[in-house]
Amino acid sequence: MFDIGFQELLIIGVVSLLVIGPERLPAAIRTGVGWLNRIKRSFNDIKREVQQELHNDSVLEELRKTGDDFKAQAQNIDQDIQQASGALKQSLLAEETPTEVQDTAPQEKP
């Protein structure tokens, strides 16, 4: 993250020892480490929440897609049922009405 080498850390340590003093330096280091840990924990919490929201969005999108598929299948089944009932109605109507055509030619007597 920060390109800090050993020499830079050594210089920072010497300067902070001179500025803060040897008595308060350990407390200052503990305070700084505590702040860094809180910041790191906050970033990790935010990262986890964002990942969970993204996961929830993908799950919701998948559920929507599945729901759309079910709706399409239900419409297809409904259309098939409508067609089958129409064909059944037509066949029932055909059975009720006489479809035999009577011969109009005179019949011979024996």
Residue frames as a rotation matrix with the C-alpha (Angstrom) as fourth column:
MET 1
0.580 0.815 0.000 0.00
0.815 -0.580 0.000 0.00
0.000 0.000 -1.000 0.00
PHE 2
0.889 -0.440 -0.129 2.63
-0.420 -0.894 0.156 2.52
-0.184 -0.084 -0.979 1.12
ASP 3
0.667 -0.719 -0.196 6.03
0.340 0.528 -0.778 1.85
0.663 0.452 0.596 -0.35
ILE 4
0.634 -0.443 0.633 7.87
-0.748 -0.558 0.358 2.30
0.195 -0.701 -0.686 2.94
GLY 5
0.314 -0.633 -0.708 11.14
0.060 0.757 -0.650 0.44
0.948 0.161 0.276 3.45
PHE 6
0.441 -0.211 -0.873 13.13
0.861 0.376 0.344 -0.33
0.256 -0.902 0.347 6.57
GLN 7
-0.645 -0.763 0.036 15.20
0.731 -0.630 -0.262 2.84
0.223 -0.143 0.964 6.35
GLU 8
-0.413 0.574 0.707 12.12
-0.147 -0.808 0.571 5.06
0.899 0.132 0.418 6.22
LEU 9
0.638 0.664 -0.389 10.61
0.236 0.313 0.920 3.26
0.733 -0.679 0.043 9.24
LEU 10
0.047 -0.725 -0.687 13.88
0.989 0.129 -0.068 3.71
0.138 -0.676 0.724 11.13
ILE 11
-0.819 -0.322 0.475 13.94
0.326 -0.942 -0.076 7.45
0.473 0.093 0.876 10.39
ILE 12
0.057 0.922 0.384 10.26
-0.209 -0.365 0.907 7.80
0.976 -0.132 0.172 11.43
GLY 13
0.605 0.144 -0.783 11.03
0.616 0.538 0.575 5.91
0.504 -0.830 0.237 14.68
VAL 14
-0.400 -0.841 -0.364 14.04
0.908 -0.312 -0.278 8.12
0.120 -0.442 0.889 15.52
VAL 15
-0.729 0.178 0.661 12.17
-0.003 -0.967 0.256 11.35
0.684 0.185 0.705 14.75
SER 16
0.366 0.930 0.042 9.13
-0.103 -0.004 0.995 10.23
0.925 -0.368 0.094 16.77
LEU 17
0.325 -0.335 -0.884 11.41
0.890 0.425 0.166 9.24
0.320 -0.841 0.437 19.66
LEU 18
-0.752 -0.659 0.003 12.97
0.633 -0.725 -0.272 12.70
0.181 -0.203 0.962 19.62
VAL 19
-0.581 0.580 0.571 9.66
-0.229 -0.790 0.569 14.57
0.781 0.200 0.592 19.23
ILE 20
0.472 0.874 -0.116 7.42
-0.177 0.222 0.959 12.58
0.864 -0.432 0.259 21.58
GLY 21
-0.094 -0.580 0.809 10.01
-0.971 -0.127 -0.204 11.38
0.221 -0.805 -0.551 24.04
PRO 22
-0.730 -0.317 -0.605 10.84
-0.285 0.947 -0.151 7.95
0.621 0.062 -0.782 25.39
GLU 23
-0.890 0.411 0.199 8.17
-0.101 0.248 -0.964 8.03
-0.445 -0.877 -0.179 28.13
ARG 24
-0.014 0.977 -0.214 5.16
-0.492 -0.192 -0.849 8.74
-0.870 0.093 0.484 25.90
LEU 25
-0.508 -0.246 -0.826 6.31
-0.862 0.154 0.484 6.87
0.008 0.957 -0.290 22.77
PRO 26
-0.987 0.159 -0.004 4.87
0.159 0.987 0.023 3.43
0.008 0.022 -1.000 23.74
ALA 27
-0.297 0.932 -0.209 1.48
0.364 -0.092 -0.927 4.96
-0.883 -0.352 -0.312 24.56
ALA 28
-0.035 0.235 -0.971 1.51
-0.725 -0.675 -0.137 6.91
-0.688 0.699 0.194 21.27
ILE 29
-0.826 -0.294 -0.481 2.36
-0.549 0.608 0.573 3.73
0.124 0.738 -0.664 19.34
ARG 30
-0.809 0.579 0.098 -0.49
0.476 0.744 -0.469 1.85
-0.344 -0.333 -0.878 21.08
THR 31
-0.046 0.809 -0.585 -2.89
-0.031 -0.587 -0.809 4.66
-0.998 -0.019 0.052 20.27
GLY 32
-0.268 -0.140 -0.953 -1.79
-0.896 -0.327 0.300 4.73
-0.353 0.935 -0.037 16.62
VAL 33
-0.979 -0.094 -0.182 -2.08
-0.153 0.927 0.343 0.96
0.136 0.364 -0.921 16.31
GLY 34
-0.540 0.842 -0.020 -5.57
0.450 0.268 -0.852 1.13
-0.711 -0.469 -0.524 17.89
TRP 35
0.050 0.531 -0.846 -6.67
-0.502 -0.718 -0.481 3.71
-0.863 0.449 0.231 15.34
LEU 36
-0.576 -0.331 -0.747 -5.26
-0.817 0.243 0.522 1.69
0.008 0.912 -0.411 12.47
ASN 37
-0.966 0.243 0.087 -7.07
0.230 0.964 -0.135 -1.42
-0.116 -0.110 -0.987 13.73
ARG 38
-0.196 0.941 -0.275 -10.36
0.219 -0.232 -0.948 0.48
-0.956 -0.246 -0.161 13.96
ILE 39
-0.040 0.114 -0.993 -9.92
-0.830 -0.556 -0.031 1.85
-0.556 0.823 0.117 10.46
LYS 40
-0.847 -0.338 -0.410 -9.04
-0.512 0.724 0.462 -1.60
0.141 0.601 -0.787 9.12
ARG 41
-0.773 0.619 0.141 -12.06
0.432 0.676 -0.598 -3.13
-0.465 -0.401 -0.789 10.90
SER 42
-0.002 0.788 -0.615 -14.34
-0.206 -0.602 -0.771 -0.44
-0.979 0.125 0.163 9.47
PHE 43
-0.281 -0.168 -0.945 -13.09
-0.943 -0.132 0.304 -1.04
-0.176 0.977 -0.121 5.94
ASN 44
-0.989 -0.088 -0.116 -13.54
-0.106 0.981 0.164 -4.79
0.099 0.174 -0.980 6.37
ASP 45
-0.469 0.883 -0.014 -17.11
0.355 0.174 -0.918 -4.28
-0.808 -0.436 -0.395 7.65
ILE 46
0.100 0.470 -0.877 -17.93
-0.625 -0.656 -0.423 -2.04
-0.774 0.591 0.228 4.70
LYS 47
-0.619 -0.413 -0.668 -16.35
-0.783 0.395 0.481 -4.51
0.065 0.820 -0.568 2.30
ARG 48
-0.945 0.291 0.153 -18.37
0.240 0.929 -0.283 -7.39
-0.224 -0.230 -0.947 3.81
GLU 49
-0.142 0.947 -0.288 -21.62
0.109 -0.274 -0.955 -5.41
-0.984 -0.168 -0.064 3.59
VAL 50
-0.036 0.069 -0.997 -20.98
-0.889 -0.458 0.001 -4.47
-0.457 0.886 0.078 -0.03
GLN 51
-0.872 -0.327 -0.364 -20.20
-0.462 0.797 0.389 -8.10
0.163 0.507 -0.846 -0.92
GLN 52
-0.729 0.665 0.164 -23.36
0.405 0.612 -0.679 -9.27
-0.552 -0.429 -0.715 0.83
GLU 53
0.075 0.765 -0.639 -25.46
-0.298 -0.594 -0.747 -6.69
-0.952 0.247 0.183 -1.01
LEU 54
-0.325 -0.257 -0.910 -23.93
-0.941 -0.005 0.337 -7.71
-0.091 0.966 -0.240 -4.32
HIS 55
-1.000 -0.014 -0.023 -24.64
-0.014 1.000 0.026 -11.35
0.022 0.026 -0.999 -3.47
ASN 56
-0.386 0.920 -0.061 -28.22
0.292 0.060 -0.954 -10.45
-0.875 -0.387 -0.292 -2.51
ASP 57
0.031 0.362 -0.932 -28.65
-0.739 -0.619 -0.265 -8.58
-0.673 0.697 0.248 -5.80
SER 58
-0.685 -0.327 -0.651 -27.42
-0.701 0.538 0.467 -11.58
0.197 0.777 -0.598 -7.77
VAL 59
-0.902 0.415 0.118 -29.76
0.324 0.833 -0.449 -13.89
-0.285 -0.367 -0.886 -5.83
LEU 60
-0.110 0.903 -0.416 -32.71
-0.026 -0.421 -0.907 -11.55
-0.994 -0.089 0.070 -6.43
GLU 61
-0.177 -0.020 -0.984 -31.88
-0.935 -0.308 0.175 -11.34
-0.306 0.951 0.036 -10.13
GLU 62
-0.942 -0.194 -0.274 -31.73
-0.269 0.924 0.272 -15.13
0.200 0.330 -0.923 -10.31
LEU 63
-0.629 0.776 0.042 -35.10
0.409 0.376 -0.831 -15.37
-0.661 -0.506 -0.555 -8.53
ARG 64
0.008 0.620 -0.785 -36.62
-0.518 -0.669 -0.533 -12.87
-0.855 0.410 0.316 -10.98
LYS 65
-0.505 -0.281 -0.816 -35.29
-0.860 0.241 0.449 -14.85
0.070 0.929 -0.363 -13.90
THR 66
-0.987 0.162 -0.020 -36.70
0.164 0.976 -0.146 -18.09
-0.005 -0.148 -0.989 -12.46
GLY 67
-0.330 0.912 -0.242 -40.06
0.177 -0.193 -0.965 -16.40
-0.927 -0.362 -0.098 -11.84
ASP 68
-0.068 0.256 -0.964 -40.16
-0.852 -0.517 -0.077 -15.18
-0.518 0.817 0.253 -15.44
ASP 69
-0.832 -0.279 -0.480 -39.38
-0.497 0.760 0.418 -18.70
0.248 0.586 -0.771 -16.66
PHE 70
-0.811 0.581 0.070 -42.21
0.414 0.654 -0.634 -20.10
-0.414 -0.485 -0.770 -14.53
LYS 71
-0.092 0.800 -0.592 -44.60
-0.263 -0.593 -0.761 -17.48
-0.960 0.086 0.265 -15.89
ALA 72
-0.325 -0.099 -0.940 -43.65
-0.941 -0.069 0.333 -18.33
-0.098 0.993 -0.071 -19.46
GLN 73
-0.976 -0.039 -0.216 -44.14
-0.064 0.992 0.112 -22.04
0.210 0.123 -0.970 -18.79
ALA 74
-0.552 0.830 -0.081 -47.50
0.333 0.130 -0.934 -21.37
-0.765 -0.542 -0.348 -17.15
GLN 75
-0.030 0.522 -0.852 -48.61
-0.686 -0.631 -0.362 -19.35
-0.727 0.574 0.377 -20.19
ASN 76
-0.644 -0.256 -0.721 -47.53
-0.727 0.497 0.474 -22.16
0.237 0.829 -0.506 -22.51
ILE 77
-0.944 0.331 -0.022 -49.46
0.314 0.871 -0.378 -24.69
-0.106 -0.364 -0.925 -20.44
ASP 78
-0.283 0.873 -0.397 -52.48
-0.018 -0.419 -0.908 -22.37
-0.959 -0.250 0.134 -20.43
GLN 79
-0.183 0.161 -0.970 -52.34
-0.934 -0.337 0.120 -22.07
-0.307 0.928 0.212 -24.22
ASP 80
-0.893 -0.175 -0.414 -52.06
-0.314 0.902 0.297 -25.84
0.321 0.396 -0.861 -24.58
ILE 81
-0.740 0.673 -0.021 -55.07
0.422 0.439 -0.793 -26.32
-0.525 -0.596 -0.608 -22.31
GLN 82
-0.121 0.692 -0.712 -57.04
-0.458 -0.675 -0.578 -23.72
-0.881 0.256 0.399 -24.28
GLN 83
-0.433 -0.105 -0.895 -56.21
-0.896 0.154 0.416 -25.45
0.094 0.982 -0.161 -27.56
ALA 84
-0.979 0.053 -0.197 -57.08
0.067 0.996 -0.064 -28.87
0.193 -0.075 -0.978 -26.17
SER 85
-0.498 0.853 -0.154 -60.39
0.283 -0.008 -0.959 -27.62
-0.819 -0.522 -0.238 -24.77
GLY 86
-0.124 0.422 -0.898 -61.20
-0.786 -0.594 -0.171 -25.96
-0.606 0.685 0.405 -28.11
ALA 87
-0.686 -0.178 -0.705 -60.49
-0.629 0.632 0.453 -29.18
0.365 0.754 -0.546 -29.98
LEU 88
-0.923 0.380 -0.056 -62.60
0.347 0.762 -0.548 -31.14
-0.165 -0.525 -0.835 -27.48
LYS 89
-0.279 0.850 -0.447 -65.49
-0.163 -0.500 -0.850 -28.70
-0.946 -0.165 0.278 -27.89
GLN 90
-0.250 0.137 -0.959 -65.30
-0.953 -0.208 0.219 -29.00
-0.170 0.968 0.183 -31.66
SER 91
-0.881 -0.095 -0.463 -65.29
-0.232 0.941 0.247 -32.79
0.412 0.325 -0.851 -31.53
LEU 92
-0.737 0.672 -0.074 -68.27
0.387 0.330 -0.861 -32.80
-0.554 -0.663 -0.503 -29.13
LEU 93
-0.114 0.695 -0.710 -70.19
-0.533 -0.646 -0.547 -30.41
-0.838 0.316 0.444 -31.37
ALA 94
-0.520 -0.140 -0.843 -69.37
-0.838 0.276 0.471 -32.56
0.167 0.951 -0.261 -34.36
GLU 95
-0.972 0.173 -0.159 -70.81
0.198 0.968 -0.155 -35.63
0.127 -0.182 -0.975 -32.62
GLU 96
-0.492 0.835 -0.248 -74.04
0.190 -0.175 -0.966 -33.83
-0.850 -0.522 -0.073 -31.66
THR 97
0.148 0.543 -0.827 -74.88
-0.744 -0.489 -0.455 -32.55
-0.651 0.683 0.331 -35.15
PRO 98
0.564 0.079 0.822 -75.53
0.311 0.902 -0.300 -35.17
-0.765 0.425 0.485 -37.85
THR 99
-0.160 -0.721 -0.675 -72.80
-0.580 -0.485 0.655 -35.12
-0.799 0.496 -0.340 -40.39
GLU 100
-0.509 0.038 0.860 -74.27
0.520 0.810 0.272 -37.80
-0.686 0.586 -0.432 -42.59
VAL 101
-0.624 0.296 -0.723 -75.32
-0.666 -0.685 0.295 -36.46
-0.408 0.666 0.625 -45.93
GLN 102
0.065 0.737 0.673 -78.53
0.016 0.674 -0.739 -38.01
-0.998 0.059 0.032 -47.21
ASP 103
-0.859 -0.329 0.393 -78.54
0.332 0.226 0.916 -39.32
-0.390 0.917 -0.085 -50.72
THR 104
-0.269 0.781 -0.563 -81.01
-0.517 -0.611 -0.600 -37.38
-0.813 0.129 0.568 -52.89
ALA 105
-0.745 -0.024 -0.667 -80.94
-0.627 0.366 0.687 -39.95
0.227 0.930 -0.288 -55.66
PRO 106
0.334 0.935 0.118 -84.12
-0.934 0.311 0.177 -42.06
0.128 -0.169 0.977 -55.96
GLN 107
-0.570 -0.472 0.673 -83.80
-0.618 0.785 0.027 -45.47
-0.541 -0.401 -0.739 -54.53
GLU 108
-0.494 0.341 -0.800 -84.82
-0.643 0.477 0.600 -48.43
0.586 0.811 -0.017 -56.69
LYS 109
0.195 0.635 0.747 -87.54
-0.923 0.377 -0.079 -50.67
-0.332 -0.674 0.660 -55.50
PRO 110
-0.806 -0.576 0.134 -86.85
-0.503 0.787 0.358 -54.39
-0.311 0.221 -0.924 -55.72
